[in-house]
């Protein structure tokens, strides 16, 4: 490996909540990455993570952390932001001011406008910036993309159909055990989870031109929508179907492994993603066959957090100018998200204007 490729990247993680555990676990397993500090407003949480993952420094204020780790010997190469969306803007602003690279969890911000501000701010500072959008890095989607590129089901995509039943959103105590703030989010299913499907659809089928969407609130104790059905028109001629709710349950042994089932149809056949990660391919006129590959059962959802962070670390070490889920790319997903909400209100098809939104 070259000297550039073997450089030790020094990082810090801001946030020690539920999902941060997957981040710390992944960073531990990525070669040539060293996490120097953990920061959380709750010192007990930060200290617990530091002890478990052998992180040397603990902070409760991210500004103090940045000041303490700003000299040449301890200077950070990146900061991993794993906090609530409403905290992202000031954190990214402070990190960008020091010229440090950022990987930031989704949702990027509470509003589309604030998300665009964060991306513009990172671009103005000239820092490497990536959104931690990990679903496209799940091993089944990477394999499906390979199959499409190899034209295993033809050279023209007809339809993507994704069905999800999370089953964690029924009852008065819905979401309280893991992420209680979900109950109070005025925009919920599409904003928090549907954005993953938007990104994977874009990854597999290209940019989305327009969308029709209908939303519902099935659980009266929450503020936002927890059910949605949407139809997407892709610029390349294909269509997508999104059918999700967090109220009703899946029959999967682990509903949080693939988070649903996907049907991919082309002019030469069909690919099916099953809820246990299996892939099958049915070429036209032939019987369905199992497609052999080896999805991981480590970490989160096929170890996609590891794959996402590996992509970020590789980009930093090789001085790549773009990431798959960099700021401008993620704004295209948000443009689709906003079109879905507009359609749910208007009852009409809505144009996504991905390019225009990404250039704001």
WOSUL-V473298 format. One record per residue. N is the residue number from 1. PHI is phi in whole degrees, -180 to 180 (NA if undefined). PSI is psi in radians with two decimals (999 if undefined). OMEGA is omega as a letter, one per 20 degrees, with the letter a starting at -180 (* if undefined). Layout:
n=N phi=PHI psi=PSI omega=OMEGA
n=N phi=PHI psi=PSI omega=OMEGA
This chain:
n=1 phi=NA psi=2.49 omega=r
n=2 phi=-69 psi=2.85 omega=r
n=3 phi=-59 psi=-0.69 omega=r
n=4 phi=-63 psi=-0.76 omega=a
n=5 phi=-71 psi=-0.38 omega=a
n=6 phi=-101 psi=0.13 omega=r
n=7 phi=-60 psi=2.40 omega=r
n=8 phi=-78 psi=2.14 omega=r
n=9 phi=-94 psi=2.16 omega=r
n=10 phi=-98 psi=2.18 omega=a
n=11 phi=-130 psi=2.92 omega=r
n=12 phi=-136 psi=2.59 omega=r
n=13 phi=-114 psi=2.20 omega=r
n=14 phi=-104 psi=2.00 omega=a
n=15 phi=119 psi=2.20 omega=r
n=16 phi=-130 psi=0.75 omega=r
n=17 phi=-91 psi=-2.84 omega=a
n=18 phi=-53 psi=-0.92 omega=a
n=19 phi=-79 psi=-0.28 omega=a
n=20 phi=-60 psi=-0.52 omega=a
n=21 phi=-56 psi=-0.70 omega=r
n=22 phi=-67 psi=-0.61 omega=r
n=23 phi=-66 psi=-0.88 omega=a
n=24 phi=-60 psi=-0.76 omega=r
n=25 phi=-58 psi=-0.76 omega=a
n=26 phi=-67 psi=-0.79 omega=a
n=27 phi=-60 psi=-0.63 omega=r
n=28 phi=-62 psi=-0.50 omega=a
n=29 phi=-98 psi=-0.01 omega=a
n=30 phi=-96 psi=2.16 omega=a
n=31 phi=-62 psi=2.50 omega=r
n=32 phi=65 psi=0.51 omega=r
n=33 phi=-123 psi=2.34 omega=r
n=34 phi=-130 psi=2.09 omega=r
n=35 phi=-86 psi=2.05 omega=a
n=36 phi=-91 psi=-0.42 omega=a
n=37 phi=-155 psi=2.66 omega=r
n=38 phi=-125 psi=2.42 omega=a
n=39 phi=-129 psi=2.30 omega=r
n=40 phi=-155 psi=2.55 omega=r
n=41 phi=-65 psi=-0.37 omega=r
n=42 phi=-98 psi=1.79 omega=a
n=43 phi=-60 psi=-0.64 omega=a
n=44 phi=-60 psi=-0.75 omega=r
n=45 phi=-64 psi=-0.77 omega=a
n=46 phi=-62 psi=-0.75 omega=a
n=47 phi=-67 psi=-0.62 omega=r
n=48 phi=-65 psi=-0.75 omega=r
n=49 phi=-67 psi=-0.70 omega=r
n=50 phi=-61 psi=-0.72 omega=r
n=51 phi=-68 psi=-0.76 omega=a
n=52 phi=-68 psi=-0.70 omega=a
n=53 phi=-106 psi=0.21 omega=r
n=54 phi=57 psi=0.84 omega=r
n=55 phi=-94 psi=2.22 omega=a
n=56 phi=-72 psi=-0.51 omega=a
n=57 phi=-125 psi=2.53 omega=a
n=58 phi=-127 psi=2.37 omega=r
n=59 phi=-137 psi=2.73 omega=r
n=60 phi=-113 psi=-0.10 omega=r
n=61 phi=-130 psi=2.12 omega=a
n=62 phi=-67 psi=-0.48 omega=r
n=63 phi=-68 psi=-0.72 omega=r
n=64 phi=-63 psi=-0.69 omega=r
n=65 phi=-63 psi=-0.81 omega=a
n=66 phi=-62 psi=-0.71 omega=r
n=67 phi=-65 psi=-0.72 omega=a
n=68 phi=-69 psi=-0.46 omega=a
n=69 phi=-113 psi=0.60 omega=a
n=70 phi=-100 psi=-0.14 omega=a
n=71 phi=-82 psi=2.94 omega=a
n=72 phi=-61 psi=-0.68 omega=a
n=73 phi=-69 psi=-0.65 omega=a
n=74 phi=-113 psi=0.13 omega=a
n=75 phi=-57 psi=2.39 omega=a
n=76 phi=-79 psi=2.53 omega=r
n=77 phi=-92 psi=-0.49 omega=r
n=78 phi=-157 psi=2.80 omega=r
n=79 phi=-127 psi=2.34 omega=r
n=80 phi=-103 psi=2.03 omega=a
n=81 phi=-100 psi=2.01 omega=a
n=82 phi=-128 psi=0.94 omega=a
n=83 phi=-121 psi=3.14 omega=a
n=84 phi=-66 psi=2.63 omega=a
n=85 phi=-55 psi=-0.60 omega=a
n=86 phi=-71 psi=-0.15 omega=r
n=87 phi=-99 psi=-0.16 omega=a
n=88 phi=-67 psi=-0.72 omega=a
n=89 phi=-59 psi=-0.95 omega=a
n=90 phi=-65 psi=-0.58 omega=r
n=91 phi=-67 psi=-0.87 omega=a
n=92 phi=-62 psi=-0.65 omega=r
n=93 phi=-59 psi=-0.79 omega=a
n=94 phi=-69 psi=-0.69 omega=r
n=95 phi=-69 psi=-0.76 omega=a
n=96 phi=-62 psi=-0.60 omega=r
n=97 phi=-61 psi=-0.41 omega=r
n=98 phi=-98 psi=0.11 omega=r
n=99 phi=72 psi=0.48 omega=a
n=100 phi=-102 psi=2.43 omega=r
n=101 phi=-66 psi=2.66 omega=a
n=102 phi=-133 psi=2.36 omega=r
n=103 phi=-118 psi=2.18 omega=a
n=104 phi=-125 psi=2.32 omega=r
n=105 phi=-65 psi=2.75 omega=r
n=106 phi=-96 psi=2.81 omega=i
n=107 phi=-60 psi=2.52 omega=a
n=108 phi=-67 psi=-0.61 omega=a
n=109 phi=-162 psi=2.89 omega=a
n=110 phi=-65 psi=-0.47 omega=a
n=111 phi=-131 psi=2.78 omega=r
n=112 phi=-63 psi=-0.67 omega=r
n=113 phi=-63 psi=-0.76 omega=r
n=114 phi=-68 psi=-0.61 omega=r
n=115 phi=-61 psi=-0.77 omega=r
n=116 phi=-64 psi=-0.63 omega=r
n=117 phi=-63 psi=-0.74 omega=a
n=118 phi=-63 psi=-0.79 omega=a
n=119 phi=-64 psi=-0.76 omega=r
n=120 phi=-63 psi=-0.70 omega=r
n=121 phi=-63 psi=-0.77 omega=r
n=122 phi=-64 psi=-0.70 omega=r
n=123 phi=-65 psi=-0.73 omega=r
n=124 phi=-64 psi=-0.60 omega=r
n=125 phi=-79 psi=-0.25 omega=r
n=126 phi=73 psi=0.41 omega=a
n=127 phi=-94 psi=2.61 omega=r
n=128 phi=-63 psi=2.31 omega=a
n=129 phi=-141 psi=2.27 omega=r
n=130 phi=-139 psi=2.43 omega=r
n=131 phi=-88 psi=2.33 omega=a
n=132 phi=-79 psi=1.26 omega=r
n=133 phi=-98 psi=1.75 omega=a
n=134 phi=-97 psi=-0.19 omega=a
n=135 phi=-64 psi=-0.67 omega=r
n=136 phi=-65 psi=-0.30 omega=r
n=137 phi=-92 psi=0.03 omega=r
n=138 phi=-65 psi=2.46 omega=a
n=139 phi=-63 psi=-0.54 omega=r
n=140 phi=-69 psi=-0.62 omega=r
n=141 phi=-72 psi=-0.62 omega=r
n=142 phi=-64 psi=-0.68 omega=a
n=143 phi=-72 psi=-0.70 omega=r
n=144 phi=-60 psi=-0.72 omega=r
n=145 phi=-60 psi=-0.72 omega=r
n=146 phi=-62 psi=-0.73 omega=r
n=147 phi=-64 psi=-0.70 omega=r
n=148 phi=-66 psi=-0.75 omega=r
n=149 phi=-63 psi=-0.57 omega=r
n=150 phi=-83 psi=0.02 omega=r
n=151 phi=57 psi=0.71 omega=r
n=152 phi=-67 psi=-0.45 omega=r
n=153 phi=-121 psi=0.57 omega=r
n=154 phi=103 psi=-3.10 omega=a
n=155 phi=-108 psi=0.16 omega=r
n=156 phi=-139 psi=2.17 omega=a
n=157 phi=-84 psi=2.26 omega=r
n=158 phi=-91 psi=-1.01 omega=a
n=159 phi=-150 psi=2.46 omega=r
n=160 phi=-111 psi=2.25 omega=r
n=161 phi=-129 psi=2.02 omega=a
n=162 phi=-116 psi=2.26 omega=r
n=163 phi=-124 psi=2.22 omega=a
n=164 phi=-132 psi=2.30 omega=r
n=165 phi=-131 psi=1.79 omega=a
n=166 phi=-76 psi=-0.65 omega=r
n=167 phi=69 psi=0.25 omega=r
n=168 phi=-108 psi=0.20 omega=a
n=169 phi=-122 psi=0.45 omega=r
n=170 phi=-109 psi=2.68 omega=r
n=171 phi=92 psi=2.85 omega=a
n=172 phi=-66 psi=-0.42 omega=a
n=173 phi=-98 psi=0.34 omega=a
n=174 phi=-54 psi=2.26 omega=r
n=175 phi=73 psi=-0.15 omega=a
n=176 phi=-65 psi=-0.57 omega=a
n=177 phi=-71 psi=-0.56 omega=a
n=178 phi=-112 psi=-0.88 omega=a
n=179 phi=-141 psi=1.36 omega=a
n=180 phi=-61 psi=-0.47 omega=a
n=181 phi=-66 psi=-0.21 omega=r
n=182 phi=-58 psi=-0.57 omega=a
n=183 phi=-64 psi=-0.46 omega=a
n=184 phi=-103 psi=0.00 omega=a
n=185 phi=-75 psi=2.14 omega=a
n=186 phi=-69 psi=-0.57 omega=r
n=187 phi=-112 psi=2.13 omega=a
n=188 phi=-124 psi=-1.31 omega=a
n=189 phi=-58 psi=-0.93 omega=a
n=190 phi=-68 psi=-0.78 omega=a
n=191 phi=-63 psi=-0.74 omega=a
n=192 phi=-94 psi=-0.65 omega=a
n=193 phi=-118 psi=-0.70 omega=a
n=194 phi=-61 psi=-0.47 omega=r
n=195 phi=-59 psi=-0.53 omega=r
n=196 phi=-62 psi=-0.81 omega=a
n=197 phi=-67 psi=-0.67 omega=r
n=198 phi=-56 psi=-0.82 omega=a
n=199 phi=-67 psi=-0.72 omega=r
n=200 phi=-69 psi=-0.63 omega=r
n=201 phi=-62 psi=-0.77 omega=r
n=202 phi=-63 psi=-0.69 omega=r
n=203 phi=-62 psi=-0.73 omega=a
n=204 phi=-85 psi=-0.61 omega=a
n=205 phi=-124 psi=-0.02 omega=r
n=206 phi=93 psi=-3.02 omega=a
n=207 phi=-72 psi=2.65 omega=a
n=208 phi=-101 psi=2.28 omega=a
n=209 phi=-87 psi=-0.90 omega=a
n=210 phi=-150 psi=2.89 omega=a
n=211 phi=-147 psi=2.56 omega=r
n=212 phi=-118 psi=2.40 omega=a
n=213 phi=-147 psi=2.50 omega=r
n=214 phi=-128 psi=2.31 omega=a
n=215 phi=-123 psi=2.74 omega=r
n=216 phi=-143 psi=2.81 omega=r
n=217 phi=-113 psi=1.91 omega=a
n=218 phi=-88 psi=-0.56 omega=r
n=219 phi=-103 psi=2.00 omega=a
n=220 phi=-70 psi=-0.21 omega=a
n=221 phi=-82 psi=-0.17 omega=a
n=222 phi=-103 psi=2.86 omega=a
n=223 phi=-87 psi=-0.62 omega=a
n=224 phi=-105 psi=-3.05 omega=r
n=225 phi=-76 psi=2.51 omega=r
n=226 phi=-126 psi=0.21 omega=r
n=227 phi=-146 psi=2.45 omega=r
n=228 phi=-154 psi=2.51 omega=r
n=229 phi=-127 psi=2.26 omega=a
n=230 phi=-140 psi=2.61 omega=r
n=231 phi=-121 psi=2.29 omega=a
n=232 phi=-113 psi=2.43 omega=r
n=233 phi=-106 psi=2.15 omega=r
n=234 phi=-91 psi=2.63 omega=r
n=235 phi=-60 psi=-0.54 omega=a
n=236 phi=-83 psi=0.06 omega=r
n=237 phi=106 psi=-0.26 omega=r
n=238 phi=-79 psi=2.98 omega=r
n=239 phi=-128 psi=2.74 omega=r
n=240 phi=-129 psi=2.54 omega=r
n=241 phi=-123 psi=2.21 omega=r
n=242 phi=-118 psi=2.11 omega=a
n=243 phi=-133 psi=1.81 omega=a
n=244 phi=-142 psi=2.50 omega=r
n=245 phi=-150 psi=2.66 omega=a
n=246 phi=-99 psi=0.02 omega=a
n=247 phi=-86 psi=-1.01 omega=a
n=248 phi=-76 psi=2.74 omega=a
n=249 phi=-99 psi=2.68 omega=r
n=250 phi=-90 psi=2.79 omega=r
n=251 phi=-95 psi=0.07 omega=a
n=252 phi=-67 psi=2.55 omega=r
n=253 phi=-60 psi=-0.63 omega=r
n=254 phi=-135 psi=1.65 omega=a
n=255 phi=-61 psi=-0.32 omega=a
n=256 phi=-98 psi=0.34 omega=r
n=257 phi=-88 psi=-1.15 omega=r
n=258 phi=-98 psi=-0.24 omega=a
n=259 phi=64 psi=0.25 omega=r
n=260 phi=151 psi=-3.00 omega=a
n=261 phi=-123 psi=2.47 omega=a
n=262 phi=-124 psi=2.36 omega=r
n=263 phi=-114 psi=2.17 omega=r
n=264 phi=-118 psi=2.07 omega=a
n=265 phi=-119 psi=2.34 omega=r
n=266 phi=-132 psi=-3.11 omega=a
n=267 phi=-76 psi=0.01 omega=r
n=268 phi=-123 psi=0.07 omega=r
n=269 phi=150 psi=-2.76 omega=a
n=270 phi=-140 psi=2.46 omega=r
n=271 phi=-115 psi=2.35 omega=r
n=272 phi=-120 psi=2.24 omega=r
n=273 phi=-98 psi=2.10 omega=r
n=274 phi=-92 psi=2.84 omega=a
n=275 phi=-73 psi=-0.09 omega=r
n=276 phi=-103 psi=0.18 omega=r
n=277 phi=92 psi=-0.10 omega=r
n=278 phi=-67 psi=2.55 omega=r
n=279 phi=-119 psi=2.39 omega=r
n=280 phi=-127 psi=2.60 omega=a
n=281 phi=-125 psi=2.28 omega=r
n=282 phi=-124 psi=1.76 omega=r
n=283 phi=-76 psi=2.56 omega=a
n=284 phi=-55 psi=2.29 omega=r
n=285 phi=81 psi=0.06 omega=a
n=286 phi=-128 psi=2.76 omega=r
n=287 phi=-71 psi=2.70 omega=r
n=288 phi=-68 psi=2.41 omega=r
n=289 phi=-130 psi=2.57 omega=r
n=290 phi=-69 psi=2.40 omega=r
n=291 phi=-102 psi=2.14 omega=a
n=292 phi=-85 psi=2.16 omega=r
n=293 phi=-156 psi=3.12 omega=a
n=294 phi=-130 psi=1.38 omega=r
n=295 phi=-69 psi=2.49 omega=a
n=296 phi=-78 psi=2.63 omega=r
n=297 phi=-113 psi=0.31 omega=r
n=298 phi=-87 psi=2.85 omega=r
n=299 phi=57 psi=-2.41 omega=a
n=300 phi=-109 psi=2.19 omega=r
n=301 phi=47 psi=1.12 omega=r
n=302 phi=77 psi=0.35 omega=a
n=303 phi=63 psi=0.63 omega=a
n=304 phi=-72 psi=-0.43 omega=r
n=305 phi=-65 psi=-0.77 omega=r
n=306 phi=-59 psi=-0.83 omega=a
n=307 phi=-64 psi=-0.66 omega=r
n=308 phi=-64 psi=-0.85 omega=a
n=309 phi=-71 psi=-0.53 omega=r
n=310 phi=-63 psi=-0.73 omega=r
n=311 phi=-60 psi=-0.74 omega=r
n=312 phi=-65 psi=-0.83 omega=a
n=313 phi=-63 psi=-0.73 omega=r
n=314 phi=-61 psi=-0.72 omega=r
n=315 phi=-63 psi=-0.71 omega=r
n=316 phi=-66 psi=-0.79 omega=a
n=317 phi=-66 psi=-0.59 omega=a
n=318 phi=-97 psi=0.10 omega=r
n=319 phi=56 psi=0.72 omega=r
n=320 phi=-73 psi=2.54 omega=a
n=321 phi=-85 psi=-0.30 omega=a
n=322 phi=-138 psi=2.60 omega=r
n=323 phi=-113 psi=2.80 omega=r
n=324 phi=-59 psi=-0.67 omega=a
n=325 phi=-116 psi=0.89 omega=r
n=326 phi=-74 psi=3.13 omega=a
n=327 phi=-57 psi=-0.94 omega=a
n=328 phi=-59 psi=-0.66 omega=r
n=329 phi=-65 psi=-0.76 omega=a
n=330 phi=-66 psi=-0.58 omega=r
n=331 phi=-64 psi=-0.50 omega=r
n=332 phi=-66 psi=-0.65 omega=r
n=333 phi=-66 psi=-0.68 omega=r
n=334 phi=-67 psi=-0.61 omega=r
n=335 phi=-61 psi=-0.68 omega=r
n=336 phi=-68 psi=-0.76 omega=r
n=337 phi=-55 psi=-0.82 omega=a
n=338 phi=-67 psi=-0.62 omega=r
n=339 phi=-65 psi=-0.61 omega=r
n=340 phi=-63 psi=-0.77 omega=r
n=341 phi=-67 psi=-0.67 omega=r
n=342 phi=-63 psi=-0.73 omega=r
n=343 phi=-65 psi=-0.66 omega=r
n=344 phi=-63 psi=-0.52 omega=r
n=345 phi=-83 psi=-0.72 omega=a
n=346 phi=-86 psi=-0.43 omega=a
n=347 phi=76 psi=0.17 omega=a
n=348 phi=-118 psi=2.88 omega=r
n=349 phi=-64 psi=2.46 omega=r
n=350 phi=-127 psi=2.37 omega=r
n=351 phi=-78 psi=2.44 omega=a
n=352 phi=-83 psi=-0.57 omega=a
n=353 phi=51 psi=0.88 omega=a
n=354 phi=-59 psi=-0.75 omega=a
n=355 phi=-65 psi=-0.78 omega=a
n=356 phi=-63 psi=-0.74 omega=a
n=357 phi=-68 psi=-0.73 omega=a
n=358 phi=-64 psi=-0.40 omega=a
n=359 phi=-95 psi=0.08 omega=r
n=360 phi=-65 psi=999 omega=*
